[in-house]
């Protein structure tokens, strides 16, 4: 840390010795911040973000993710667990993070670290009361705040807990659990004039779900359909190639003089089931195992009719639910689409260059919580920077903004002393490297020249 610190202007504004920046001092500082302190700081920070910066909290997005760690299996930790890793690294222990962010530049307003093997719905249920408390902090002058979350957080208990709360909700249902809505023909779906909903049609109704009556909006998106078909084609191609290889191995294993144990009906069936499994693949990839003249045989084909039925009923569809009964269908769909804000926040935290969570160099639960907290603080600051630049008329992505700011460097110019004495001290003056039009505008927006040393 001392090596990094010496290359920054921080040494001018916050003078520290190399000894003060040793790892042990950093850990000592982390030890001073327990879980209770983190919650108090976060609560006060959320209040100030709304009061001082005017963050829009009319629509808030909640979701969960996890981060890989390289913590040894023998290290005791309640937070670092093997679970459903988003990165598919099943060999690593992961730590979960729940975030509540604004649709106003992805500003975090609530966070919680949780065990990596804990399902999203359980996590959502565990923080429901805290979310309700946070509502009272965030929505002093508002009567209507909508909480948006995806189907991974659904459970009757969670929605029952939110029922008496001031929150309204927009969520999504698992389509296959509602075949009656999937059977609605597309000619009953309406289209929209809003350019943001180009290629989207919807069918609106009401239904009792999770013990309550909700407004239901079943949507069909051409873009989603095309993306799903591309994914299915890719997976289907891999599975067909693997089945072709299995077919060849089976044939060779039954030839005279073949070595090895060979296949039994049960083992071949297990291989085939594994290769034909999957949400949609199992419905369109048909695999048959039989015997002919005493030899096992494997045949497979793609069921074109089953694929056409999927396209007509399931693919491209989402089913949304809300208690905002007075909202238009467009408003409900656009509110659910705002879920991309929390997804963008997670992508930012997984960026290796800016606001990166990884690598995590800590292995005790207390320090993991502090690490998560200062990563969320970094995300907050990045979001505020992005928001201020946008409000000043500078249209840049967060990554581009950080790269432009990182390109601004200080130069210290040394001048001869004005003293008449021969051995006077050199006079130092700090300035910036030559700025581009973009960095010059950023320096103006963030008043960087106020920090120059003269």
Phi, psi and omega in degrees: 000321180298322180296318177293317184301322182294342181263010183239161176288354181303328182296338177276322183272331183223079185295123179221150177272163178300326180295324180289345182252016176291159181304322182297321179294323178296316179294322178300318179295321178295322181297336182283350183246099180269181184298322179296319179295320179301317182293321179294316180297315182295321179298313180293321179296318178300317179299315182289327178299321179284316185285317186272326183255351179066037179299132180284120183243019181293334178224120183239143184246133180240138174197172182233152172213180174219160183234139178291147170231166175244030179291132181299146182300333183276351181282126181290126177199133175276337184269319182276104182227156173279129181207207180278084184291129179297332182277356183072008178276081183291348181276351185253152172278141183237157177242133182268150176222125174258137181228142168245119183234157176278157172279357179269078178065035168057038181282122178292134179238356177195140176214152176209132175271141182215163181301138185295344180262010183270128180297153182300320183295324178292319178298314179301317178297325183287340183249008183303312182296323178292324177295322178294319176297320180294329177302316183296331178282319189276331192244045181299321185252018181237145176256349187223107175235128182253130178260125182250131178209162182264178188293343178295342181262002185287140165190152181298323180295318181296315182287332175291323179292325179282341184309307182283353184282166179286350183290141160263160185228152167227122181220186178230155180252159174285114187305318185294344178275358181226067183299332179297325179281330177288336182278351179294122183294150184294340180288351175266358180274144179260150176261175186227153178276335183299126182299333180290345182246030177296131180083006181247134172235162185209153175236127184250137179205194175223154184198150176272117181223143180053038175077006181222159176271131183232156165281128183248134175233111175267124183247155173228125182240126178295322179296316178296317179301313181296321178295318179294321179294322177296317179296317179297316180298321180294312181293319181298320178299317179296317182293321179294321177296319180294322178292326176296318178295319179296322178298317179294318178297319180298316181297315181294326182290343183254006177282154179302133178081008180295140180265161178099173185286329182080184184253143167260168178302318183292317181292322179293320179296321179296317176300315183294319179296321179297320183281343179252013181274167179130156186307312181251331183300320183295342180270340184242346179256108183265128179235130181237136179238131180209188178233143174217121184054041175081000181249143177290143177225147179232127177231147178214153176201160177268127181275099183296324180293321178295322178295317178298322178293321177298319180296323183283334188242321190247313187293143180081001185252145168229152177238116183255151175224149181202157171258009173277070187296333183277350181289153173285163179299320178300316181297321180294315181295315181293326177296316179294323179295341178293351176304339180296342180293317179287327175295322177294324178298318179294321178298321178297318181290340179262002175289125183287349186260321183226140178055033185281131174288318185267149002278149176266112184266010184245155185224357174264149184301321181298316181285330175297321179295318179293319177302315179299320183295314181286338172291321176293323175299318178298319177297322178298312180296319179298318179297320178293319176300312181299318181297315182294320178296318179296317181294336178273003176093010180260110184269096178225148170290163180299319179298316179296321178299314180295321179295319179296316179295323180293338181281349179278117181240153176267147174235133176257115177265133179253130181240152176300148180296145176277356180292148179284346178288149183293323187256043179288156180288145177293146180262129183256141176221130183259136176216179180260158171297165181300127186267145172279169176305323181289311181293329177296319178293320178297318178300325179288315182299315185263009175052047182295332181293341177294340185261000180292142176270133181252000000 
